[in-house]
Amino acid sequence: MEPTFQRILYGGDYNPNQWSREIWTEDMRMFQDARINSATINVFSWAKIQPSEETYDFSELDDIVDMLSRENYDIVLATSTAALPAWMVKRYPEVARTDYEGVRHKFGGRHNACPNSPVFQKFARNLAGKLAERYGSNKHVACWHISNEYGGECYCEHCTSAFRVWLRKKYKTIEALNKAWNMEFWGHLVYDWDEIVLPNALSDGIGYNKTAFAGLSIDYCRFNSDSLLANFTMERDAIREFDKDTPITTNLMGTYKALDYFKWAKEMDIVSWDNYPSYNTPWSSTAMRHDLMRGLKGAPFMLMEQTPSQQNWQRYNSLKRPGQMRAQSYQTVAHGADTIQFFQLRRSVGGCEKFHGAVIAHAGIEDTRVFREVKQLGQELEKLGTMTLGSENKAEVGIVFDWDNYWALEYTSGPSEDITYVNTIHQYYKYFYEKNIAVDMVPVDADFSNYKVIVAPVLYMVKQGMKEALEKYVADGGVLVTTYMSGIVDESDNVHLGGYPGPLRKLAGVWVEEIDALAPEQKNKAVFADGTKTECGLVCDLMHLEGAECIAKYGADFYAGMPAVTKNTFGNGAVYYIGTRLDTEGLNKIMNSIVEKALVAPVIDEPTELEVVVRTSKDAEFYFIMNFKDGEYPVPACFTGETDVLSEKKIESGETMKKYEVRIVRRAISK
């Protein structure tokens, strides 16, 4: 596909307004040395460029834009609307958010505006429009960056009123709402729209992540996501009045729970996100989030932020080890990124992020380990040029990720508080990651026919149309893998009656009579037909066969001998139902069989401990070979004799790679 940018954007968040003009000159010299070619500016400058309700002052921003333009930078220009200026909160206190506990906030923090405040909307829209009018014709503005890391909730009166309007549009009648939320429970029937209150600690909230009425709370999640999205589209549309073509984005946060990113992506020109794994985050988990960000639009994405080394806001902010930042950056590119950007380019002198890593440290010199690594990567990306821009990641496996399911599953009271959505998805993703099998993360309304295998773990909420789409996919020859806690409820979190897994019962060929919850210290066994015994836990579905065949049985407790894993032939395809959380050995045994029968191919044929990812352009394939493990491992023999794009050296037979080493091999596509 056509690339969004003319080169790999390499740079990051830059705040020259925090420094003297002499420092600006020094920054330009050092950035040039590091091959930095882009800067994200104006992210938190609202108070500077609008010092009062009636006054705008763009003089300093003009100088920053002029400086970067002279230096031929690609400018990612933010709209500054992620943090309110003090004068606005002082004059219009209702613009500040009300939190889950019902407390109206004062000035401070960020993400601090009520999304449904008419005052905020007016000033944010005006500012975005003025910025676009002033800078939209500048050819160096490569991308607009609206707000920053949208998130959080508000429970104020503005939001209450807006929620009632949102509900009337969705349900039309109060009777339909009462039925959807099952308001007969606890005698919660409402008879007028103004009797509806938001589900916080003052009403039906039971702690921040629990609720007495999941239908109500899930609708509030949808409403809150829509409210913040309306803020984004409002600023986007204000920009478009003056700049019709420059791509517009906002930085997302991976598997962030509060916002339905598949819905957001439809309104964004390009997806961007901020990647901040902790010291012990599995590399497979980071790869999964990259694939999710690529999957939001089925297109290359921007890495808007990562740290060159250290973070500041996690419990343990370890340094990135030598080579780690470089390897992590190439993993990002491998999984679909067309930019590598940092927070931040120069380390702040004060504030809560003063210890967050930066290209230029507090020492202010080039002679640091981090600067040298940034420079090395910059030189390599410059050499890589446009080769990978716009190239695709092709996959034969799709893993379903759905925010409605995310919200609903984790609001559910029972059977176990240890069932978490992202961790369950990751267990299945990790299998494919370790086999170097490419994966697309897909929404529930994806075109499943593009994939040989669809994996839909904990598909707890089955909404209208999903049953039919899955049945058609399998009947046409596809393979579906689903699990415990699937097919339980509808889009309002009301149970599909008639036995679990509800609408999927015929498709799966099983009836789940009961669900046993196992505490962390409790385990069962999955016993396979060949005698293999593996451990399982968390939950155990007690199920009966209704056309499916048993692949593994439980080995203990009163339900020993009942099916734990099943396979059902449906039309020309098959459905695998995994009724418990299998350990790694058990899951691998099942998935190996599925992959083999579905003829799903890994990126390369030979097994390896290295991560190997391929991106494909119209004339070449680019193989990214990366070592994220502690040992030293050989480069797969299939690459022997080929040239590493980065070093321009041929790969020798038996050549090994140490931890954090990277090779990139380009293979021309014959026509």
C-alpha positions as CSV (number, residue, x, y, z in Angstrom):
1,M,0.0,0.0,0.0
2,E,1.0,3.6,-0.5
3,P,3.1,4.9,2.5
4,T,1.8,7.8,4.6
5,F,5.3,9.4,4.9
6,Q,8.2,10.0,2.5
7,R,10.7,8.6,5.0
8,I,10.8,6.7,8.3
9,L,10.0,9.4,10.9
10,Y,12.7,9.3,13.5
11,G,12.5,11.7,16.4
12,G,10.0,12.3,19.1
13,D,8.4,14.6,21.7
14,Y,10.3,17.9,21.7
15,N,9.6,20.8,24.1
16,P,11.9,23.7,23.3
17,N,9.5,26.0,25.1
18,Q,11.0,24.6,28.3
19,W,14.5,25.8,27.4
20,S,16.4,29.0,26.4
21,R,17.1,29.8,22.8
22,E,20.7,28.9,23.1
23,I,19.7,25.3,24.0
24,W,17.6,25.2,20.8
25,T,20.6,25.7,18.7
26,E,22.5,23.0,20.5
27,D,19.6,20.7,20.1
28,M,19.5,21.1,16.4
29,R,23.2,20.3,16.2
30,M,22.9,17.2,18.3
31,F,19.7,15.9,16.7
32,Q,21.3,16.2,13.3
33,D,24.3,14.2,14.5
34,A,21.8,11.5,15.7
35,R,20.0,11.5,12.3
36,I,16.8,12.6,13.9
37,N,14.4,13.9,11.2
38,S,11.1,14.6,13.0
39,A,9.8,16.4,16.1
40,T,6.5,16.2,17.9
41,I,5.7,19.7,19.2
42,N,3.1,21.6,21.1
43,V,1.7,18.7,23.0
44,F,1.1,20.5,26.3
45,S,1.3,24.2,25.3
46,W,-2.3,25.4,25.6
47,A,-1.6,27.7,28.5
48,K,1.4,29.2,26.6
49,I,-0.4,29.8,23.3
50,Q,-3.7,30.9,24.9
51,P,-2.9,32.8,28.0
52,S,-6.4,34.1,28.5
53,E,-9.9,33.5,27.1
54,E,-9.6,36.4,24.6
55,T,-5.8,36.2,23.8
56,Y,-3.7,33.9,21.6
57,D,0.1,34.2,21.3
58,F,1.7,32.0,18.7
59,S,5.0,33.9,18.6
60,E,7.1,31.3,20.3
61,L,5.4,28.4,18.4
62,D,6.0,30.3,15.2
63,D,9.8,30.4,16.0
64,I,9.8,26.7,16.8
65,V,8.0,25.8,13.6
66,D,10.3,28.1,11.6
67,M,13.4,26.5,13.1
68,L,12.3,23.0,12.4
69,S,11.2,23.9,8.9
70,R,14.6,25.4,8.1
71,E,16.3,22.2,9.4
72,N,14.0,20.2,7.1
73,Y,12.3,18.3,9.9
74,D,9.0,16.4,9.5
75,I,6.8,18.1,12.1
76,V,4.1,16.2,14.1
77,L,2.1,19.2,15.3
78,A,-0.1,18.6,18.3
79,T,-3.2,20.6,19.3
80,S,-2.3,21.0,23.0
81,T,-5.7,20.1,24.2
82,A,-4.8,17.3,26.6
83,A,-4.4,19.6,29.6
84,L,-6.5,22.6,30.5
85,P,-5.0,26.1,31.2
86,A,-5.6,27.3,34.7
87,W,-7.6,30.4,33.7
88,M,-10.2,28.1,32.1
89,V,-10.8,26.1,35.2
90,K,-10.8,29.2,37.4
91,R,-13.4,31.0,35.2
92,Y,-15.4,27.8,34.3
93,P,-15.0,25.3,37.1
94,E,-17.5,23.0,35.5
95,V,-15.0,22.2,32.8
96,A,-13.0,20.0,35.2
97,R,-13.9,16.3,35.6
98,T,-15.8,14.6,38.3
99,D,-14.2,11.3,39.4
100,Y,-15.6,7.9,40.2
101,E,-16.0,8.9,43.8
102,G,-18.2,11.9,42.8
103,V,-15.5,14.5,43.6
104,R,-15.2,17.5,41.2
105,H,-11.6,18.1,40.4
106,K,-9.8,21.5,40.6
107,F,-7.0,22.7,38.3
108,G,-4.1,20.2,37.9
109,G,-3.1,17.0,36.2
110,R,-3.8,16.2,32.6
111,H,-6.7,14.5,30.8
112,N,-8.6,16.8,33.1
113,A,-11.4,18.1,30.9
114,C,-15.0,16.8,31.0
115,P,-15.5,15.5,27.4
116,N,-19.1,16.7,27.4
117,S,-18.4,20.2,28.7
118,P,-19.6,22.8,26.1
119,V,-16.9,25.2,27.4
120,F,-14.1,22.7,26.8
121,Q,-15.6,21.8,23.4
122,K,-15.8,25.4,22.3
123,F,-12.2,26.3,23.3
124,A,-10.7,23.1,22.0
125,R,-12.4,23.3,18.6
126,N,-11.3,27.0,18.3
127,L,-7.7,26.2,19.1
128,A,-7.5,23.3,16.7
129,G,-8.9,25.5,14.0
130,K,-6.5,28.4,14.6
131,L,-3.5,26.1,14.6
132,A,-4.6,24.6,11.3
133,E,-5.3,28.0,9.8
134,R,-1.8,29.2,10.8
135,Y,0.3,26.1,10.1
136,G,-1.7,23.8,7.8
137,S,-0.1,25.1,4.6
138,N,3.4,24.4,5.9
139,K,4.8,21.5,3.9
140,H,6.9,20.4,6.8
141,V,3.9,19.6,8.9
142,A,3.7,15.8,8.2
143,C,1.0,14.9,10.7
144,W,-1.5,16.4,13.1
145,H,-1.5,15.0,16.6
146,I,-4.8,15.7,18.4
147,S,-4.7,15.9,22.2
148,N,-2.6,13.1,23.8
149,E,-3.2,9.7,25.2
150,Y,-7.0,10.1,25.5
151,G,-8.3,8.3,28.6
152,G,-10.2,8.5,31.9
153,E,-13.8,9.0,32.8
154,C,-16.1,11.8,34.0
155,Y,-19.2,11.5,36.1
156,C,-20.4,15.1,36.2
157,E,-23.9,16.5,35.4
158,H,-22.9,17.3,31.9
159,C,-22.0,13.7,31.3
160,T,-25.1,12.5,33.1
161,S,-27.3,14.6,30.7
162,A,-25.3,13.5,27.6
163,F,-25.5,9.8,28.7
164,R,-29.3,10.1,28.9
165,V,-29.4,11.5,25.4
166,W,-27.1,8.7,24.2
167,L,-29.4,6.1,25.8
168,R,-32.5,7.5,24.2
169,K,-30.9,7.3,20.8
170,K,-29.9,3.7,21.4
171,Y,-33.0,2.3,23.1
172,K,-35.8,4.6,22.0
173,T,-38.1,3.7,24.9
174,I,-37.6,3.4,28.6
175,E,-39.2,-0.1,28.5
176,A,-36.5,-1.3,26.1
177,L,-33.8,0.1,28.4
178,N,-35.3,-1.6,31.5
179,K,-35.4,-4.9,29.6
180,A,-31.8,-4.5,28.3
181,W,-30.4,-3.8,31.8
182,N,-32.7,-6.4,33.5
183,M,-33.8,-3.6,35.9
184,E,-36.4,-5.9,37.5
185,F,-33.3,-7.2,39.4
186,W,-33.2,-5.4,42.9
187,G,-36.3,-3.5,41.9
188,H,-34.3,-1.0,39.8
189,L,-37.0,-0.2,37.3
190,V,-36.9,3.4,36.0
191,Y,-39.9,5.2,34.5
192,D,-38.2,8.4,33.1
193,W,-34.9,9.1,31.5
194,D,-33.9,11.6,34.2
195,E,-34.0,8.8,36.8
196,I,-30.9,7.3,35.2
197,V,-27.7,8.0,37.0
198,L,-24.1,7.2,36.1
199,P,-22.6,3.9,37.5
200,N,-20.0,5.3,39.9
201,A,-19.3,4.8,43.6
202,L,-22.4,6.9,44.5
203,S,-24.8,4.5,42.6
204,D,-24.4,1.0,41.2
205,G,-20.6,0.9,41.1
206,I,-19.0,-1.7,43.3
207,G,-15.4,-0.7,43.4
208,Y,-13.8,0.7,40.3
209,N,-14.0,-2.5,38.2
210,K,-17.2,-4.0,39.5
211,T,-20.8,-3.2,39.1
212,A,-24.3,-4.3,40.2
213,F,-25.7,-3.8,36.7
214,A,-23.2,-4.8,34.0
215,G,-25.6,-3.7,31.2
216,L,-25.6,-0.2,32.6
217,S,-21.8,-0.1,33.2
218,I,-21.0,-1.5,29.8
219,D,-23.2,1.1,28.1
220,Y,-21.4,3.8,30.1
221,C,-18.1,2.4,28.8
222,R,-19.4,2.7,25.3
223,F,-20.7,6.2,26.0
224,N,-17.5,7.3,27.5
225,S,-15.5,6.0,24.6
226,D,-17.9,7.7,22.2
227,S,-17.7,11.0,24.2
228,L,-13.9,11.2,24.0
229,L,-14.0,10.1,20.3
230,A,-16.4,13.0,19.6
231,N,-13.7,15.3,21.1
232,F,-11.2,13.8,18.7
233,T,-13.5,14.1,15.6
234,M,-14.4,17.6,16.7
235,E,-10.8,18.8,16.5
236,R,-10.1,16.7,13.4
237,D,-13.0,18.4,11.6
238,A,-11.8,21.8,12.7
239,I,-8.4,21.1,11.2
240,R,-9.9,19.8,8.0
241,E,-11.5,23.2,7.4
242,F,-8.0,24.6,6.7
243,D,-5.9,21.5,5.9
244,K,-7.6,18.9,3.7
245,D,-4.8,16.4,3.3
246,T,-2.3,16.1,6.1
247,P,-2.9,12.9,8.1
248,I,-4.4,13.2,11.5
249,T,-3.8,10.9,14.5
250,T,-3.8,10.7,18.2
251,N,-1.6,8.4,20.3
252,L,-3.3,5.2,21.5
253,M,-2.1,3.0,24.3
254,G,-2.1,-0.6,23.2
255,T,-4.7,-2.7,25.1
256,Y,-5.9,0.3,27.1
257,K,-9.3,-0.8,28.4
258,A,-11.4,2.4,28.4
259,L,-11.6,3.1,24.7
260,D,-12.9,1.0,21.8
261,Y,-9.9,1.4,19.6
262,F,-11.4,-0.4,16.6
263,K,-14.2,2.2,16.6
264,W,-11.6,5.0,17.0
265,A,-9.4,3.7,14.2
266,K,-12.3,4.3,11.7
267,E,-12.0,8.0,12.4
268,M,-8.2,8.2,12.3
269,D,-6.0,8.6,9.1
270,I,-3.2,6.5,10.7
271,V,-3.0,4.7,14.0
272,S,-0.2,5.8,16.4
273,W,0.6,4.4,19.8
274,D,2.9,4.7,22.8
275,N,4.9,1.5,23.7
276,Y,6.1,1.4,27.3
277,P,6.7,-2.2,28.4
278,S,7.9,-2.8,32.0
279,Y,11.2,-4.5,32.9
280,N,9.5,-7.9,32.9
281,T,6.9,-7.6,30.1
282,P,7.2,-10.6,27.8
283,W,8.4,-9.7,24.3
284,S,5.4,-11.7,23.0
285,S,3.1,-9.3,24.8
286,T,4.7,-6.3,23.2
287,A,4.5,-8.0,19.8
288,M,0.8,-8.6,20.4
289,R,0.1,-5.0,21.1
290,H,2.0,-4.0,17.9
291,D,-0.1,-6.4,15.9
292,L,-3.3,-5.1,17.6
293,M,-2.3,-1.5,16.6
294,R,-1.6,-2.7,13.0
295,G,-4.9,-4.6,13.0
296,L,-7.0,-1.6,14.0
297,K,-6.9,-0.4,10.4
298,G,-5.1,-3.3,8.7
299,A,-2.3,-0.9,7.8
300,P,1.2,0.3,9.0
301,F,1.1,2.4,12.1
302,M,3.2,5.1,13.9
303,L,5.2,4.4,17.0
304,M,4.5,7.8,18.6
305,E,6.4,7.2,21.9
306,Q,8.9,4.9,23.5
307,T,11.7,5.7,25.9
308,P,15.3,5.7,24.7
309,S,16.1,3.9,28.0
310,Q,14.4,4.6,31.3
311,Q,10.8,5.2,32.2
312,N,9.8,7.1,35.4
313,W,6.2,6.1,36.3
314,Q,6.4,2.3,36.8
315,R,7.2,0.6,40.1
316,Y,10.7,-0.4,38.9
317,N,12.1,1.8,36.1
318,S,15.0,-0.3,34.9
319,L,17.5,0.9,32.3
320,K,17.2,-0.6,28.9
321,R,20.3,-2.8,28.5
322,P,22.8,-2.1,25.7
323,G,21.2,-3.0,22.4
324,Q,17.7,-3.4,23.8
325,M,16.3,-0.1,22.5
326,R,17.6,-0.9,19.0
327,A,16.2,-4.4,19.0
328,Q,12.9,-3.2,20.4
329,S,12.7,-0.5,17.7
330,Y,13.2,-3.1,15.0
331,Q,10.6,-5.4,16.5
332,T,8.2,-2.4,16.2
333,V,9.1,-1.9,12.5
334,A,8.9,-5.6,11.9
335,H,5.3,-5.7,13.2
336,G,4.2,-2.8,11.1
337,A,5.6,0.6,12.2
338,D,6.6,3.2,9.7
339,T,8.0,5.6,12.4
340,I,10.2,5.3,15.5
341,Q,9.7,8.2,17.9
342,F,10.7,8.8,21.5
343,F,9.4,10.5,24.6
344,Q,11.4,12.6,24.9
345,L,14.2,14.3,22.9
346,R,15.6,16.4,25.8
347,R,15.1,15.4,29.5
348,S,12.9,17.9,31.4
349,V,14.5,19.8,34.2
350,G,11.5,19.5,36.5
351,G,8.1,18.0,36.9
352,C,7.1,14.4,37.5
353,E,8.7,13.2,34.2
354,K,12.2,14.7,34.9
355,F,13.6,11.2,35.3
356,H,11.9,9.8,32.2
357,G,14.6,8.9,29.6
358,A,15.5,11.1,26.7
359,V,17.9,11.3,23.8
360,I,19.7,14.2,25.5
361,A,20.2,13.5,29.2
362,H,20.5,16.1,32.0
363,A,24.3,16.1,31.3
364,G,23.4,17.8,27.9
365,I,26.2,16.0,25.9
366,E,26.6,13.4,23.2
367,D,29.0,11.3,25.1
368,T,26.4,9.0,26.7
369,R,25.5,5.4,26.0
370,V,21.9,6.3,25.2
371,F,22.9,9.0,22.7
372,R,25.3,6.7,20.9
373,E,22.6,4.0,20.6
374,V,20.1,6.5,19.3
375,K,22.7,7.7,16.7
376,Q,23.4,4.2,15.6
377,L,19.8,3.5,15.1
378,G,19.3,6.8,13.2
379,Q,22.1,5.9,10.9
380,E,20.7,2.5,10.2
381,L,17.1,3.8,9.6
382,E,18.6,6.4,7.2
383,K,20.2,3.5,5.3
384,L,17.0,1.5,5.4
385,G,15.4,4.5,3.7
386,T,12.0,3.9,2.1
387,M,12.4,0.1,1.6
388,T,9.9,-1.0,4.2
389,L,7.5,2.0,4.1
390,G,4.0,0.9,3.4
391,S,4.9,-2.8,3.3
392,E,2.4,-5.3,4.8
393,N,2.3,-8.0,7.3
394,K,0.4,-11.0,5.9
395,A,-1.1,-13.6,8.2
396,E,-3.2,-16.8,7.9
397,V,-4.3,-16.6,11.6
398,G,-6.7,-14.1,13.1
399,I,-7.2,-13.6,16.8
400,V,-10.4,-11.8,17.8
401,F,-10.0,-8.8,20.1
402,D,-13.1,-6.9,21.1
403,W,-13.6,-4.1,23.6
404,D,-17.2,-5.0,24.4
405,N,-16.0,-8.4,25.5
406,Y,-13.1,-6.8,27.4
407,W,-15.5,-4.7,29.4
408,A,-18.2,-7.3,29.9
409,L,-16.0,-10.2,30.9
410,E,-14.2,-8.1,33.5
411,Y,-17.4,-6.7,35.0
412,T,-18.8,-10.2,35.5
413,S,-19.2,-11.2,39.1
414,G,-18.0,-14.8,38.9
415,P,-17.0,-17.5,38.4
416,S,-13.4,-16.3,39.1
417,E,-11.8,-12.9,39.6
418,D,-8.6,-14.2,38.0
419,I,-10.2,-14.4,34.5
420,T,-8.8,-11.4,32.7
421,Y,-9.3,-10.6,29.0
422,V,-5.9,-9.5,27.8
423,N,-4.0,-12.2,29.6
424,T,-6.2,-14.8,28.1
425,I,-5.8,-13.4,24.6
426,H,-2.0,-13.3,25.2
427,Q,-1.8,-17.0,26.2
428,Y,-3.0,-17.9,22.7
429,Y,-1.1,-15.2,20.9
430,K,2.1,-16.4,22.6
431,Y,1.7,-19.8,21.0
432,F,1.9,-18.4,17.5
433,Y,4.6,-15.9,18.5
434,E,6.9,-18.7,19.7
435,K,6.3,-20.6,16.4
436,N,6.9,-17.5,14.3
437,I,3.4,-17.8,12.8
438,A,2.1,-14.4,11.7
439,V,-1.1,-13.2,13.4
440,D,-3.6,-10.4,12.7
441,M,-5.5,-9.1,15.6
442,V,-9.1,-8.6,14.3
443,P,-12.4,-7.2,15.4
444,V,-15.6,-9.3,15.7
445,D,-16.9,-7.9,12.4
446,A,-13.7,-8.8,10.4
447,D,-13.8,-10.7,7.2
448,F,-12.9,-14.1,8.7
449,S,-12.6,-15.6,5.2
450,N,-9.2,-14.1,4.9
451,Y,-7.8,-16.6,7.5
452,K,-7.4,-20.3,7.8
453,V,-7.8,-20.2,11.6
454,I,-9.7,-17.8,13.8
455,V,-9.0,-17.9,17.5
456,A,-11.6,-16.3,19.7
457,P,-10.8,-16.9,23.4
458,V,-13.3,-16.0,26.1
459,L,-15.8,-14.8,23.5
460,Y,-18.1,-14.1,26.4
461,M,-20.4,-11.6,24.6
462,V,-21.9,-12.8,21.4
463,K,-23.7,-9.9,19.7
464,Q,-26.2,-9.9,16.9
465,G,-24.7,-11.3,13.7
466,M,-21.7,-13.0,15.3
467,K,-23.3,-16.4,15.4
468,E,-24.2,-16.3,11.7
469,A,-20.8,-14.9,10.7
470,L,-18.9,-17.6,12.6
471,E,-21.2,-20.4,11.3
472,K,-20.6,-19.3,7.7
473,Y,-16.9,-19.1,8.2
474,V,-16.6,-22.6,9.6
475,A,-19.1,-24.1,7.2
476,D,-17.0,-22.7,4.3
477,G,-14.0,-24.5,5.6
478,G,-12.5,-22.3,8.3
479,V,-11.2,-23.5,11.7
480,L,-12.5,-21.7,14.8
481,V,-10.9,-22.1,18.2
482,T,-12.9,-20.8,21.2
483,T,-12.8,-21.4,25.0
484,Y,-14.4,-21.4,28.3
485,M,-16.5,-18.3,29.1
486,S,-17.7,-18.0,25.5
487,G,-21.2,-17.6,24.2
488,I,-22.6,-16.6,27.6
489,V,-24.3,-13.2,27.2
490,D,-25.8,-10.8,24.7
491,E,-24.6,-7.2,24.1
492,S,-26.5,-6.1,27.3
493,D,-24.8,-8.8,29.4
494,N,-28.0,-10.8,29.7
495,V,-27.5,-14.6,29.6
496,H,-28.3,-16.4,26.4
497,L,-30.8,-18.9,27.8
498,G,-30.9,-22.6,26.7
499,G,-27.5,-23.7,27.9
500,Y,-23.9,-22.5,27.4
501,P,-22.3,-21.7,25.1
502,G,-25.6,-20.1,24.0
503,P,-25.6,-19.2,20.3
504,L,-22.4,-21.2,19.8
505,R,-23.8,-24.4,21.1
506,K,-24.7,-25.9,17.8
507,L,-21.5,-24.7,16.2
508,A,-19.3,-26.1,19.0
509,G,-21.4,-29.3,19.4
510,V,-21.3,-29.2,23.2
511,W,-23.5,-28.2,26.1
512,V,-21.7,-26.8,29.2
513,E,-23.8,-27.7,32.2
514,E,-21.7,-26.1,34.9
515,I,-18.5,-24.1,35.3
516,D,-16.2,-24.9,38.2
517,A,-13.8,-22.2,39.4
518,L,-10.4,-23.3,40.7
519,A,-8.4,-21.3,43.2
520,P,-4.7,-20.6,42.3
521,E,-3.5,-23.5,44.4
522,Q,-6.1,-25.9,42.8
523,K,-5.3,-27.8,39.6
524,N,-6.9,-30.5,37.5
525,K,-5.5,-32.7,34.6
526,A,-6.3,-32.8,30.9
527,V,-5.9,-36.4,29.8
528,F,-5.4,-36.9,26.0
529,A,-6.3,-40.0,24.0
530,D,-2.6,-40.9,23.7
531,G,-2.2,-40.9,27.4
532,T,-0.5,-37.5,27.7
533,K,-1.5,-35.7,30.9
534,T,-1.1,-32.0,31.3
535,E,-2.1,-29.5,34.0
536,C,-5.2,-27.2,33.8
537,G,-6.9,-24.8,36.1
538,L,-8.6,-21.5,36.6
539,V,-12.0,-22.8,35.4
540,C,-13.3,-26.2,34.2
541,D,-16.4,-26.4,32.0
542,L,-18.4,-29.5,32.8
543,M,-19.7,-30.3,29.3
544,H,-21.6,-32.9,27.4
545,L,-21.0,-33.9,23.8
546,E,-23.7,-32.9,21.3
547,G,-22.0,-34.1,18.1
548,A,-18.4,-33.0,19.0
549,E,-15.7,-35.5,19.7
550,C,-13.6,-35.5,22.9
551,I,-9.9,-34.6,22.5
552,A,-9.0,-34.5,26.1
553,K,-10.8,-35.4,29.4
554,Y,-10.5,-34.2,32.9
555,G,-8.4,-36.4,35.1
556,A,-9.6,-35.5,38.6
557,D,-12.5,-34.4,40.8
558,F,-16.1,-35.6,40.5
559,Y,-16.1,-34.7,36.8
560,A,-13.1,-36.8,35.9
561,G,-13.7,-38.4,32.5
562,M,-15.9,-35.5,31.3
563,P,-14.7,-33.7,28.1
564,A,-12.2,-30.9,28.7
565,V,-11.3,-30.2,25.0
566,T,-13.5,-31.0,22.0
567,K,-13.6,-30.8,18.2
568,N,-16.8,-30.5,16.2
569,T,-17.0,-30.9,12.4
570,F,-19.4,-28.2,11.0
571,G,-19.9,-28.1,7.3
572,N,-16.5,-28.1,5.7
573,G,-14.7,-26.7,8.8
574,A,-14.2,-27.5,12.4
575,V,-14.6,-25.9,15.8
576,Y,-12.3,-26.6,18.8
577,Y,-13.7,-25.8,22.2
578,I,-11.2,-25.6,25.0
579,G,-13.1,-25.7,28.3
580,T,-10.3,-25.0,30.7
581,R,-7.1,-23.0,31.0
582,L,-4.5,-25.5,29.7
583,D,-0.8,-25.2,30.7
584,T,1.8,-24.5,28.0
585,E,2.3,-28.2,27.2
586,G,-1.4,-28.9,26.8
587,L,-2.1,-25.8,24.8
588,N,0.8,-26.5,22.5
589,K,-0.4,-30.1,21.9
590,I,-3.9,-28.9,20.8
591,M,-2.6,-25.9,18.8
592,N,0.1,-27.9,17.0
593,S,-2.6,-30.3,15.8
594,I,-4.8,-27.4,14.6
595,V,-2.1,-25.6,12.8
596,E,-0.9,-28.8,11.1
597,K,-4.4,-29.8,9.9
598,A,-5.2,-26.2,8.8
599,L,-2.0,-26.0,6.8
600,V,-0.9,-22.8,8.5
601,A,2.7,-22.0,7.7
602,P,5.2,-20.3,9.9
603,V,7.3,-17.4,8.4
604,I,10.2,-19.9,7.9
605,D,10.1,-23.7,7.9
606,E,12.8,-24.4,10.4
607,P,12.3,-24.1,14.1
608,T,14.3,-21.4,15.9
609,E,14.6,-19.6,19.2
610,L,14.8,-16.3,17.4
611,E,11.8,-14.1,16.5
612,V,11.4,-13.9,12.7
613,V,8.8,-11.5,11.2
614,V,8.3,-10.7,7.5
615,R,7.0,-7.5,5.9
616,T,6.1,-7.6,2.2
617,S,6.2,-4.8,-0.3
618,K,5.2,-4.9,-4.0
619,D,8.7,-6.1,-5.0
620,A,10.4,-7.6,-1.9
621,E,10.0,-9.5,1.4
622,F,11.9,-8.1,4.4
623,Y,12.8,-10.7,7.1
624,F,13.5,-9.3,10.5
625,I,15.5,-11.8,12.6
626,M,15.8,-10.8,16.3
627,N,17.1,-12.4,19.5
628,F,15.2,-11.4,22.6
629,K,16.4,-14.4,24.7
630,D,19.3,-14.7,27.1
631,G,21.2,-17.3,25.1
632,E,23.1,-17.1,21.8
633,Y,21.4,-18.8,18.9
634,P,22.3,-19.6,15.3
635,V,20.7,-17.7,12.4
636,P,18.3,-20.1,10.7
637,A,20.1,-21.9,7.9
638,C,17.7,-20.7,5.3
639,F,19.3,-17.2,5.5
640,T,22.9,-18.5,4.9
641,G,24.6,-16.6,2.1
642,E,22.0,-13.8,2.1
643,T,23.0,-10.2,2.9
644,D,22.1,-8.4,6.2
645,V,20.7,-5.0,5.1
646,L,22.0,-3.3,8.2
647,S,25.6,-4.5,8.2
648,E,25.8,-5.2,4.4
649,K,27.6,-8.4,5.3
650,K,26.7,-11.9,4.1
651,I,25.3,-14.3,6.7
652,E,27.6,-17.2,7.2
653,S,26.7,-20.8,7.9
654,G,26.5,-21.4,11.6
655,E,26.6,-17.6,12.4
656,T,25.0,-16.9,15.8
657,M,23.2,-14.0,17.3
658,K,23.6,-12.7,20.9
659,K,20.8,-11.2,22.9
660,Y,19.3,-8.0,21.2
661,E,21.2,-8.6,17.9
662,V,19.2,-8.0,14.8
663,R,19.5,-9.0,11.1
664,I,17.3,-7.9,8.2
665,V,17.2,-9.9,5.0
666,R,15.7,-8.5,1.8
667,R,14.4,-11.1,-0.7
668,A,13.2,-9.9,-4.1
669,I,9.8,-11.1,-5.3
670,S,10.1,-12.7,-8.7
671,K,7.4,-11.5,-11.1
